[in-house]
């Protein structure tokens, strides 16, 4: 019976990791896997017991869902005018409880739906009825207060609902359940105090940065952190502590992030970028930019392992803590074409 089960599990793993040319299995040790008491359907659909990370296709903003089997964590909530996309994605993944909502920094393309998730109004519910099914247990941010109505609205929602709230700083560790940990690498308490004390705020460079680890698997979450933060991370961490299997490209693939030195230290085998199509007014920036892409390739990252929601749709990582696979919704080879276009634009 066990043998049959193992065969089924291996088949499911093969199907999951092998449907697309980009959905490659990264083998670290021996081949996958110890048999768990899952049914075939569960193994194929949800990889139960494993870690699942989905960079959601929400347009120009950021929203990354982490499901550990014990907890569901959402990192950022995209923009207000991208709410329909976010809620659709959460509904597709049958998310009802968000155990931890992490807001990297208070720009609109990251906290756009925080308030509506925590304490939706009647209007918000009538626009997106699925919001009624979702509850948020705990909220985390960088502890730097902002003056925007969006920031104030989610702080008010936390108060109204009595939601647990905590500010994250370097050295904190969040337990995501099932041996999945999130080590906070940024911001520093000195920075938080200085900005709250009146120093001019630079929200991108106050982003919560954290390294998620699940046994041997790791992913770096960067929010919109730019070169300044990357330099600080390099100065304050050992290279081996920055090393990750997967990097969330800082600041939507902007040239303001992803320096050569930083990419060399993280040395990821996959890079995931979140940004929207050009025709959407949000990506007037032309993300992703040429320089980060060139830096990724120069570091030896396989072109097929650079994925972007703009072309690849929602990108899903699954890991059993030993191996991992990355599965884009759409298998589109865009990197080479996009680099050529960007190089041509540069010459104009
Ligand atoms: Zn952003």
Boltz pocket constraint, residues with backbone or C-beta under 6 A from the ligand:
constraints:
  - pocket:
      binder: B
      contacts: [[A, 60], [A, 61], [A, 62], [A, 107], [A, 109], [A, 110], [A, 224], [A, 251], [A, 252]]
      max_distance: 6.0
